[in-house]
Amino acid sequence: MNEGPLSGLRVLDLTTVLAGPYCTLLLADAGAEVIKVERPGTGDATRSWGPPFLDQAGGVSAYFASINRGKRSVAIDIQAEPGRRMVAGLVKAADVVIDNFRPGVMKRLHLDHDTLKAISPSVVSCSITGYGASSRYADRPGAEVIVEGMSGMMSITGTPDGGPVRLGSAMIDIATGLTAAGRILASLYRRSTTGVGARIECSLYETALSALGTTITTYTASGNAPQKLGTHHAGICPYGAFRTSDGYALMGVFNDERWPTFCHVLGLSSLATDDRLCTNAGRLRQRSYVHSSIEQMTSPKRTADIVGALEGAGLMAAPVRSVPEMWRDPDTAELGLFVELQQYRGVFSPLLDRAARGDEGCARVPTLGEDTAAVLARDCGMSDPEVARWRGAGVIG
């Protein structure tokens, strides 16, 4: 059992795909018991998001396993009235209820916050949506790639001469999950002194706009539309990846005092004495010249040599690595950040709380509905014959 800081906390998870499950994974790694309610027969949509699959039946994708390990799975059809009664019973024993249905669905299911509050006045409920319940876009699907496009995030991602580019990882989903977890914890802290629950709403769109904070402030101050800059930075020069003979080297100069040192290390002494380039503002005005001068010096050289020279002078630098290269780095293993999935030898998932490393439960990926009978018996007082009857009726799996 995970004796983390949230040990004893019970979370009823009605979410699917990524933002919601990532939020509850954070809570699970911190010690909470997360009861994931899935649809009988199919379960979370991401169970089928493969290959690769971790089982021969194709019911556990690597994607699903990575964000749903450490949780308990119950299969209940919440579209059916008996199923909703069962969920209501689970709410009585829960501290937190989290969903990511479109606005209005929880009310239609008679599981909205007012109903949950009547069942358990101290419950903290959190709804994750695409755009927010009050948005004119509330009824639209709000998937990661859609929100990246709608928010403007995609317009600043990629190279200047390229088309639209999706973020390499679903960072808006992940940031929304982090935001939801933080707000849940804040509400639980307040509940510890008031005894009163809370209603929380988070949306992917609002999270994306928040993540664009410096970009939006810069735009409204200057009136200039932000542009795609590849790996480079809109407000710092140089800052990004430059071509080498065997790949790319990342480098940057955060302050003007380090600029001469940077130039001397790369053999660009003439730039160090150029009055136009002595300030960051000046370098930004001459960005193309600065970049071409740097790449002229880096392109014939090996990445390791450039990175080593810059680091030796106390400057920031790193190679652009692939995921396999990152994984083979001994330091990656020494971080103690990864847990081997219990049923799948050689398959690893990052831990979100290192304190959970010794807990075998955090490494277990639940099979669909494996905890249904046990959880319904404990939290709803259902007998084995009752469980069998509802299973036969297809209400539970």
Disulfide bonds with the S-S distance in Angstrom:
none
